[in-house]
Each structure stands twice: as structure tokens, then as C-alpha cells.
Amino acid sequence: MNAPRSSPVAGNPVAERPEGPVLGFDYGTERIGVAVGQTLTGTASPLTTLDAHGRHPDWTAIDRLVEEWRPAALIIGIPRNMDGSDSEMTARASRFLRQLRARHRLPTYGVDERLTTFDAEQRLAEAGLPRDRFRGEVDRVAAQLILETWFSGDGDG
């Protein structure tokens, strides 16, 4: 993968991470990709893509996923500019992280998600998926890549 990685999540070394299933989110104002992972194996799989309604997350669908999967933690991709600076989407994704934390009272982690959409598109193209079918798929695969980044110990909290 081509995405630059930053140092481990501050104050949350891998040894302190919760055990069990985790949900990963690729936050967007139109769609939110979701993936599920397992800390025991360090593996992740794309799960679903949720529509955002008027730039608001579909909290009912998110609540259902949290209830169904009973994750030990929630991992959210935090977009940054290529130079590492914050963007408008950095603030929106950080707000989503805080809302998830308050709503579900679970450990939440932010992960640098630079280039995850690009990497997800490459992964889908290599798998032979036609470009006209990328919509929705790319978001959940990006969420999978966010979890894979977190499992590898990279992120930026």
C-alpha cells in the first residue's frame, strides 16, 4: 500500500488495545464505509456502506451494527492533507469519532487514513471489479484498510 503511516496511537500502544471484534469506519458526508475486524487474528473484512442523510450519519444503522457485532473498540479514519495538516474533513471525522465515543461508550481510536480511498480503488481494480461498481464498495474496503492500519500499530489518534 502507498499510504503514509504515522507513529502508533499516542497513549494506546498495541499491548493496551482491547481484545475481540472491532468496527472500522471510513467517514464521509455522503457515505460511511464499515468494516469488521478481529484483534486476535489482526484481520479485517469489508462489511457494509451506510448512506449519510443530509451530511448526518445514519445513527440507527450504526447503532444496529454496534449492537449486532458488540465491538471491543471503534476505529475511525481521520483524513489529513498529504502534508499532514488538517482539512475540513479532519474536523468532521473527529467530530464523528467523538459522537461515536459518547453514544456507545466504547474505546475509540483515530487512524491516519491518507490515501485509503486510492488504495481501496487499486485493490478493487486488481480484483477485477469494473469501475462503475466501485461506488459503495470503495468505502467499505477503505474501512478495511483503516482497520489493517490500526492492527499494524500505525495511526495518529
N, C-alpha and C positions, 0 to 999 in steps of 0.2 A: 504494500500500500504506500501511497505517496504522502499521506497526511503528516505534517509535522507534529511531533509529540512534545509535551512539556513534562515537567517533573511530577512525581507522584502527588496525589491529592494531599494538600497540606493538612497535617494533623490526623490523617486517616491512612496510615500505611496498610499494605495488603494484609498483614497479620491481624489488624483490628477490624477488618471487614466482616460483616455478618455472613453467616452460612445459610445456604438454602437458595431458593429461586429468587431472581431479581427481574425487575422490569426496566427496560430501557426506552427512552423517549427521544425522538427526533422532532423537536417542536417547530411548528411553522404556523403562520397566520391563516393558512388555508387548509393544511393537513398536518396531522401528527402521526408519525410512524412509531410503531410499538414493536419491541422485540422482547423475547423472554430468554433468560439465561440461567445457568446453574453454577453457583460458586464452587461446588465440589469438583466439577469437571472443567470449569473455565470455558464452557461452550455457550454459544448463543444462537438463536434462530429467529428469523423474522416472524412476527405474529399477525399484526393487522395494521391497517391505516385508518385513522379516525378523521372525519371531517371536522374542521373548526367552523363554528357558526358565528358569522359576523366578527371574526378575529378572536372569538372566545372558544376555549377548549370545550369539547363535549364532555362535561363533568359526569354525566350519567353513565356514559360508556366507559370512561376512565374508572369510575367507582366500581362498575361491574367487573372490569379486568382485575382491579386490586382485590376485590372480594373473591373472585374465581381463583387467582393464582397465589394469593396470600404471600406476596413477596417479602423477603427479609430487608430489601432496600429498593430504592428507586433511583435510577441513573438518568440524568438529563444532559443531553448535548448542549453545550454553551458555544454558540458561534462567535468567532472573533475574526477580525480582518487578518489578512495574510501577515501583516507586520506585528500581530499580537494585540493590537489596540481593540478597544470595544467599539461596537456598532449599535445601531438602534435595535437590532435583533438580539444582541447580547443582553440588553436590559429586559426585553420581552421574555427571553428564555429564562433569565434569572428570576424574573417575577413568577413565571410558571413553576420553577423549582420551589420557590418559597410557598406558593399556593399548595403544591403537592404535599410539602412537608407539613404545613398547618392542617390540611384537610385529612391526611391519613396518618399523621404522627409516626412516620417511618423514617429511618435514616435516608437522607438524600445526598447524592453526590453529583457535582457538575464535572463534565468531561469536555475538554477541548475538542470540538468537532470540525475543525477546519478540514476542508476537502472530503468530508464523508459522503456528501452527495455525489461528487465527482467519482470517488472510489466505488460507490454503490452502482452508479451508471456503468462503470467499467466492468464490474462483476456481473451485472445483468447482461451486458453485451457479450461478454465471454461465455456466458451460459446459453447464448443463442436467442435470448428474448428479443423480439422485434421492438424497436424504439417506440413505436406507437402504443406499446403495452407497459412502458416504464412508469407511467403515472400511477401513484399509489404504491407500486412495488418498490420504487426507489426510496420512498420514505421509510418503509419497514426494514429494508436492507441497510439503510443509513443508521437506523436504530440498532440493528445487529452490530454494525461496525463500532458504534458508540460503546456498546457492552464489551466488545472484544478489546477496545482501547482500555476500558476500565479494568478488565481482567488482567491485562498486561501490566497494570500498575501506572499507566500514564493518565494524566488528566490535569486539571487546574483548579478544581474546587470552586 
